[in-house]
Amino acid sequence: MSAPAPASSRPRVDRWRLAHRVGHVAAALVVVAGVVAVATQPTAPPIPEPPPPETWFAADHLAAVEAYQAPRDLVVIGGVLVRLGVAAALALSPPGRALVAALAARLRPWVAAAAVLGGAAVALDVALLPLSFWSGFVHDGAWGLRAQGLGGWLRDWALSGAPTWVGAALAGGAGFALARRLPRGWPPLLALLGAAAVGLVATAYPLVIQPLEHRTAPLEDGPVRDAVDDVVAAAEAEEIDEVLVADASRRTTRQNALVSGIGATRQIVLYDTLVEERAPEEVASVVAHEVAHHQHRDIERGALAGAAAVVVGVYALAGVLAWRTRAGHQATPADPRAAGVVAGLVIVALLVATPVESAMSRRMEAAADWGALELTEDPEAFERVKVEVAQANLGRPEPPAWRHLWWGTHPMRTERLMLAEVWREQRAGEEPREDEAGRSSTVGRVATGHEAPRRR
């Protein structure tokens, strides 16, 4: 029979158990906060089935869009296969296991884990590089969407990947170090640290990561600035004291805008290609969309949802590592030789989570579109900018269902255009009407007469 623990050690054990329980409760609260953030997210009114894309787009343009996008569908499928292949190579293949074991034998456990996780992130991007190069450099260049040379493109590729590479290495090293130091208490602590990291990245993104992609300057005085200021004033968006313009034209001819940051770091950024090509009221409509994101606190909601996903992911990973330990596949949950398995699981988990993230994003974007219509009360400018930006970017008005459901971060372009008609009819106090075929009727639109993009 073992002797009872000294009385002096019991308070320490009790404090540890209390801290452990508090950690689990805190992690559960993060998950609840993420669920609430998504559940209470503003929504747009239901959108009836839209008419065909030909209602808004000329036939020759739609043919050009399909010629551009169809090969990119194969790139997307190829990307999935590459991700699964890299995950399997790290977690299951004899060479992958041997490489991880060699690193574990030569390096400190946490350093080995950092090397494997960071190296896996680099290896994945390198494996995807041929597809990225063909799609982003060769194919976009052939269709006039790329504005930079090979050196600039490779530089931007490396800069866009570097934060992920560094983050994966830090997460891997910290996670394995905590698991070794706190064999039973590491899941809640790592989960909470990961959740805090999501919030930190969302807050610091405009200050740290965004400058790696673009140089920005305040929107210059003039008709566009006046129209934008009117939108910001109408929204009473006091946290937005400046709208910035990014030098996107050095990289691409695409037109876009974004909102990022939380609180004092909040920024609305417009591509210079958008400012230069669109009329003031159209730019104002785009800004109104981004202001609606700000009003709905979509960055904060996304950060809470991401934090909740991290917590769930850490606990799921802890369960897998505990099972592997009990089954004799690894010595302990903190065995650095399991780092390859962890990397493979993370790659697969991110792929599987994509459609959930996309669905949440589509809901946010639809609500922001509705917010833009409410702010500007200018459905004509809303429609024009949606059509003309789609033309400039060669975006599909209606992508294939599989691609839209898995990777579509915005509603289909036809749905977004239909939303303007819903807004008009609600303002008129009418329910959306349906024609004999069951489709919602629209005010007559004419397909635009823009030329289809020419291949160089």
N, C-alpha and C positions, 0 to 999 in steps of 0.2 A: 504494500500500500504506500502510495507516495505521500510525502508530508504536505500539509496545507501550505498555501502560499503565505509568505510573511504579510502581516497586516499592513505594513507600509507600502506594499506593492498593489494592494487592492484598489485604492483611489486612482492610481495611475491606469489600471486596467479598466475601471469604471469610466474614467474620462475618455479613454480610447474608444470604448464601445459607444459612448454618447456621441463622440465626434463622428464615428462611423455612421451612426443612425442619422445624425443631422445632415451629413453629406448625402445620404440616400434621399432624404426628404427634400433637400435643396435641389438635387438633380431632378427629382420628380416635379418640383415646382417649375423648373425651367421647361420641361416638356409640356406641362399644363399651360404655361404662358405662350408657348409656341402654338399650341392647338387653338387657344383663345384668339391669338393674333390672326390666325388664318380664318377662323370661324366668324369673326366679327369684321372681316375685311369688307369694305364697301363693294357693291356690285352694280353693274349696269342693268337696265331693263332687259327682259328676254328679247332676243333678236329673231324675227321670223326667218324662214328659209330665204336667202337672198336670190335674186335672179342670176342668170349666168354671167360670167365675166365680160362677155361681149357687150353687156349693157353699158360698161364704162370704158372698155379697152378695145382698140382696133384689132382686127384679126391678124394683121401682119405683126403687130407688137406681141400678141400672145404667142404666135409661132416662134418669134425670136426668143421670147422668155423660155419656152419649152426647150428650144435648142441649147440655150445656155444652162438651164437647170437640170435637164435629164442626166448629163454626165456627172453632175454633182450628187445625184442620188446614189450613184455607184460609189462615189467617194465616201458618203455617209455610211453605206453598208460596209465598205472596206475598213472604215475606222472602227466599227463595232468588232469586226473580226480581228483586227490588230490588237485591240484592247483585250479581248478574250485570250488571244494568243500570248500576249505578254504576261497576263495574269497566270495562265497555265504554266508558262515557262518558269516563272518565279516560284510558284507554289508546288508544282507537281513534277516537273522534268528533272531527271538526274543531274544534268549540267547545272540547272538553277540551284538545286539543293546543295550541290558540291561547292558552288561559288559562295553561297551564303555561309556554309559550314567553314570554309576557308577563312572568310572574313571574321567569323565568330572566334576562330581559334587564334587569330593573330592580333585582334583588337580588343579593347575593353568592351564589355557587353553593350553599354549604351552607345559607344562610338560605332560599333558594328551595326547596331540597329539603325542609327542615323545614316550610316553609309548605305545600307540596304534600301531604306525607305526613300532617301534622297536620290540614290542611284536609280531606283525603280521609276521615280517621276521623270528623271532625265531620259532613261531608256525608253519609256513610253512615248515621250515627245519625239525622240530620235526615230523610233519605229514609225511614228505617224508622219515624219517629215516628208517622205516622198509624196504622200497624198496631199499634205498641206502645200507643198511646193507646187505641185501640178495645179491644184485648185486655186490657190491664192496668188501664185506668180504667173504660171503659164496660161491657164485658162482665163483668169481675170484680165491678164494683159491682152490676150487675143480679143476680148470683148470690150476693151477700153475702160475697164474699171480699176486698173492699177496705174499709179502715177509715180512709182519709184523704181529704181534699178535693183539689181540683185544684191548689192552690198547693203543698201538700206533695208531691203526686205529681210535679209538674214539677221541684220541687227535687231529689227523689231521682233522677229521670231524669238531670238534669244532673250530680249528684254521682257517680252510677254510671258515667257516660260520661267524666268528666274525666280519670281516670287513663289511660284508653286514648288519649284525644286527646293528652295531654302526652307519653305514652310513644312514640306514633307520630311526633310531631314531633322528639323527641330522637333516636330511632333513625334517622330520615331524615336529619337534619342531621349526626349523627356518621358515618353510613355514607358519605355523599357526601364529607364532609371527609376521611375516611380514604382513600377511593378516589382523591381528587385528590392527596393527599400521598404515598400509597404505591400507585402504579398497579399493581404486580404483587403486592404483599404484603398488600393489604387484606383478601382473603377470610378467611384464617385468623385475623387479628387481630379483625375484626368478628365472626366466628363465636364466638370465645372470649369477647369482651366481651358478646355477646348471651347466651351460655350462663351467664356469671356474673350477668347481670341477672335471668335466670329464677330462679336460686337466691336472689338478694337479695330479689326480690319475694315468693317463697314464704316467706322468713324474716320479712320486715317486714310482710307482709299484715295480721296481727292488730293491729299497732301503727299502721299508716298508713292502710290502705284500709278495714278493717273498721269503724273508728270513724265513717267517713263514712256507713255504712249503719245502724248500730245503736248505741245506748248500752247498756252492759252493767253488771251488778252481780253480786256473788257470790250463789250460790244460798243462800237463807235456811235457817236451822235448821228442822228438822221432819222428818216421815216421809219426804218426798221426798229431803231431804239425807241422811238416814240410809241409805236404799236405794242412793243414788248412791255414797256413801262405801264401802259394802260392796263394790260392783262395782270401784271403783278399788283398794281394798285387795286384793281377790282377784286382780286383774290385776298387782299389784305395780308399778303404773305410777307410779314415783316422780317422773317429770317433770311429772305432772299434779297440781299442788298446789291447784288451784281449778277448779271448774266454774262457769261464768258463765251468767247469764240475760240475754237481749237483749230490748229493749222492742219486739218485733216487732208487738205488738198495735196500736201507733199507725199501722201501715201495712196490716196484713192480718190475716185470721182464720186463715190457714194455719198448720199446725203443722210444725215442722222442727227440725233440730239440725245442727251442723257441727263439724268439727275443722280447725284451721288452725295454721300456724306450724311452725317447726323448732327443736328444742332448747329453749332458754330461752324462746322466744316461743310455744311450743305452748299452744293454748287449746282447750277444749271449750265450745261455746256452745249453749245451749238457748233456743228461742223461749219467751217467757213464755206464749204460747198453749198450748204443749205442756205446760208445767209446771202450768198452771192446769186443764187439761181432762183430763189422764191420771192414772191411779192411780200411786202410788209405784213399784210393781213394773214398770209399763209404762214409766215414765220411766227406770227403771234399765236396762231392756232396750235403750232407745234409747242411753243412755250407754255401755252395753257394746258396742254397734255402733261408736260413735266411738272407744272405747278400743281396740277391735280394729284400727281404722285406725292408731292410734298404735303398737300392738305390731307391726304389719306394716310400719311405716315407709312408709305409702302416700304421705304428702306428699313425703317425700324421693324415693321412686320416681317420683312424678309429675314432680317438678322435674328429675330426671335425664333422664326421657323427653322433657320439654319442652326441655331444653337440647340434647339430641341432635337434636330436630326443628329447632331454630333453626340448628344447625350445618349440617344437610343443606339447609335452606332457603337459607342464605346462599351456600353453594357452588353450589346450583342457580341462584340468582339471578345469581351471578357468571358462570356459564356462559351464561345468556341474554344478559346485557349484553355479554359478549365476542363472542357471535355477532352481535348487532345492530351492534356496532362494525365487525366484519369485513364485514358486509353493507352498510355505509354508511348505516344507519338513524340513527346517532348518532355524534358526533365521537369520544368516548372513553367508557369504562365509567362515568366520573364526570360525564358530561354532564347537567346539571340538567334539561334538557329531556326526559330520560327518566324523570323522577320520577313522572309520571303512569302510565307503563307499569309501574314498580315498584309503585305503589300498587294498580293493577289486578291485578297478579300476586299480590300478598299477599292481597287479598280473595278471589280464586279459590282460592288455596292453602289458606287457612283453612277455606273451605267444603268443599273436597275432603278435607281431613284430619279433618273432624268424625267420620265413622263409625269411623275408627281410634281416635280419642280416646274415643269412646263405648264401643267394645268393651273397651278397656282399663279404663275406669271400671266397666263392668258386672262385669268379673272381680273388681276390687277390692271392689265392694259385696257381691257374693256371698260372698267370703271373709270380709268383716267381719260379715255376717249369721251365718255359721257360727261365727265367733269369739264373737259375742254369745250364741249358744246354748251354747257351751262354757263361757263365763264364768258365765252366770246359771243354767244348767240349768233353765230355766223356759220351755219351749216354749209353754205356754198364754199367758203374758204377751206373748211374742214375737208370737204369732198375733193376740192382741187388739189390740195397738198397731198392727200392720200393717193390720188391717182398719179400725180406727177412724180412724187418720190418713188412710187412703185415702178414707174417707167424708168426713171434714172438709175435705180438700183437693180433693175431686171428681176424684181421680186414676183413670185407667182401669186396671182390673185387667189387661187385655190390649189394649194399643194396637195400631193397624194395624202390620203388619210393616215397611213402609217407614219409618214414623216411629220405630219402636223401634230398627231397625238403624242409622238415621242419627243420631238425637238421643237415644235412650234411654240415659241414664247409669246406670240401675239395672236389675236384672233385672225382668221383669214381676212384678206383685204376686202373681199366682197361683204363679209360680215361687218367690217368696220364702216364701210360705205353705207350699208343698210342701216346702221345705227343712226346716221344723220336723218334718214327718213322717219325712223321711229321717233326721234326728237321732234321733228316737224309735226307729226301727227299727234303726239302728246300735247305739244303746245297749242294745237288747234282743237284739243279736247276730243280727238277721235281715236278709236282703236285702230291698229294697223289693219288695213284691208287685205283680203286675199283674192286672187283672181280665180278663174275657173279651174286652173290646174292646182290650186291649193297654195300657190306662192304669193308672198306679200307683194302688193303693187307698189310701184314707185313713181315719183314724179319723173316725167320723161327725161332721159339722159342721152347724150350723144357720145358715141365712142370718140376718143380723142384722135386727132389727125397727126400725132407725132410720128415721125419716121421710126421704123424699127432700127435698133442699133446695128451698125455695120461692123463686121469683123474686119480686123486689120490684117 
